């Protein structure tokens, strides 16, 4: 990754960390889950409005580090208008980007700004917390997601 590209990615993460998109309540949510990263102290509640199998809206609340907040912000932007199946596939692609062999994946689009997190293994759970919480929300799991249970 070139220095210019790394700087651009860092700018996007800082921007989403400071001014998260889709932050706030979603009173008419149809799906909800909570996530917690005890290592960093990140906590979030993700709410989705799903209609006819399509995510019409996604919002989150909570507090966390810049990476966790930016990841949740970017994720909620990427989810809107996608089917639940597409959202699960996006989760798998995102998780593979951070934990698998590095490779370009056009399906990730703007989410690739978080690829640099893989260089900091202790921060991967910060970046994936919102995504594991998404997975729990789509499956209507009632127990909060904790990064301690995530491999």
PyMOL commands that set and color helices and strands:
alter all, ss='L'
color gray80, all
select helices_A, chain A and resi 3-18+66-79+84-99+106-119+121-138+147-149
alter helices_A, ss='H'
color red, helices_A
select strands_A, chain A and resi 31-37+42-51+54-63+145-146
alter strands_A, ss='S'
color yellow, strands_A
deselect
rebuild
show_as cartoon
